[in-house]
Each structure stands twice: as structure tokens, then as C-alpha cells.
């Protein structure tokens, strides 16, 4: 298919729906999508209405803003309060509530918090303002981490030592392992993220099929992509197979993008990382290696936190991202917590489950 409209053809969608109904086993299937872009497609195009009642689509921890922990937000707020420090960030992150404040609140009180479209924007700020430490907040998965790696390499080459990164970058495999081992989550199959897979390749999911017998399909972001991926998953389950299949072959291949992968290896090393909802997951994060430590904000700019990090006790973002609860289960949802005044991270990003649910079901 050449044009976007072809991936939204209603007749093709109806035909796929019929085929899914024909082969779906007579038992409940819990299929988790772990990308906020997929969650948006599901709700925007009414995918659930085209599926048998026995198929439960469960939204997982695939929104990079949502999985960023309160401790990271609190650290960023502490940096913003320091004289001579510029905090640079992607736009969504500055609205995420921390334990006691947010970056957008700090900015309203005169702190130097700037929104960037690219980490290279932050490098340019650092070049223009050498008397300040410019700290870029690195969040996201294998998709965005290579762009930050490229920015760090550029800053090193250009001798821009006042460019720093506070890294909360995360990688998918260890998080997926934690999910499939969680008996409460109890998923039968995974719809794997297309953007991450474009960088890392489909190979990163092999262990899920081989060791845990979890069918996996890498999926694109249009409605027909989603329906075809669900069909492929249900076909695997009905045939007793557990494999990694690639529906998004127009973008993704088995080995991924070797240039981006090399950039990650050049700049980062694995580290333990805290995920909202999942806690600390060993080796699931990325931190700058020794060769680039001059650009590591964690190691070069000591901060003092006024109080230990804590979650809003009324917010259930963690359970929502594990698929254990839905946004409508939260007492804050649609009342105290709306996109204009979010109380939890899931209501901030356009890929957050609460924000999506609010947009389509309020």
C-alpha cells in the first residue's frame, strides 16, 4: 500500500475483523500494546469495537513521559533551582508533577527551564551561553536515545563541556521481561512498539517467544496495522505457536539500525533504572560511559533534594500502565486530574493512557 488512506480502508478493516472473529479461541486473551502510539490508534479508530469480546487489549508502559519516575522529576526541579543552570527538555516532560513541584511551575517562578525540539537545540544553547550549565533531560527508549548520543558526541567534539545530560533513557527488553514475569499482569501476547523496533530490530523480542512462550508482533501505527497485528497474534495462539513476527516490515527489519545502535554503544552503558509502576529494573536504563562523564549531570552537578521522592497517593498511574486498572478506576480522573491540571504523568503526554482515554471517552 502506497498512500496513508489505504491503511485506513473501512472495508479492509471489516474483512480483518471477520477473520479475527473466525479464528479467536473460546477463552479470554489479554494482549498488551506497549506503545502509547498504539494505544492512541486503538481508541481513535475504535479498534476494540471490531474485536471479539474475549480479546482484551491492555495498555502497557510504553509512554516515555509516563514511565519517568518522580525521583527524576524531583532531581530536574532541584537542578532548575540552582543558579547558573538551564534545564532543557522536551515539552511534555515539564508538565509532569513531581513530589512537590513540576518544571512548568518552576519556570512560572522565574527558573530557567526551556523547551527544546531536539537535544541539539540544547547543545546550541550551551555553545551560546558558556557561563551556564545546560542540562538536557534525556528520556525515552531506544528511539530517542540515539539522538541524545549524537548530541553528546557533537558537544564533545566541539569542546562544549557545559552541555550536560541527565539521563533517564530506558530500553525495552528488561522491562518486557519484568512484565511477562508479573503474574498480576498475566498477558498472553505482546504488540511490540514499531518505533523502538526500527532502531533495535525485531531480534530484541526473541527471548520472549523462546523462553516465555509469548507471541509477539511488531506493529505499525495505522488502524489496519493494528488489526493485522492482532490477527497475526490470534493466529499464532490458535495454532499453538509463539514467535516474533513483523507486521511493520515497511519500516522495521530484524537487525534494526546499526548506525543508531553504534551511537548508543559509543556513549551509553546499561544501568539500573526506576520505572513508574514497575520500580527499579536492573540494566534497563542507559547512563553515560566514562569517556563522556564530563557531560553527565548526575556526576558533575551535585544537587540537594528537599525531601524524599514520593508518589501522589491518590494517583494510580502505576497500576494503569501495568494494565491492572483503567483510567476510569482512578478517583482523580476527569475531576481533579485533567490535561490542563494533571495530577499524574499518564494525563500529561498525548501518548499517556489517561490523556487518551480523556480525549475519547470523557
Buried (B, 14 or more C-beta within 10 A) or exposed (E): EEEEEEBEBEEBBEEBBEBBBEEBEEEEBBBBBBBBBBBBBBBEBEBEEBBBEBBBBBBBBBBBBBBBBBBBBBBBBBBBBBEEBBBBBBEBBBBBBBBBBBBBBBBEEEBBBBBBEBBBBBBBBBBEBEEBBBBBBBBBBBBBBBBBBBBBBBBBEEEBBBBBBBBBBBBBBBBBBBBBEBEEBBBBBBBBBBBBBBBBBBEBBBBBBEEBEBBBBBBBBBBBBBBBBBBBBBBBBEEEEBBBBBBBEEEBBBEBBEEBBEBBEBBBBEBEBBBBBBEEBEBBBBBBBEEBEBBBBBEBBEBEEEEEBEBBEEBBBBBBBBBBBBBEEBEBBBEBBBBEEBBBBBBBBBBBBBBBBBEEEE
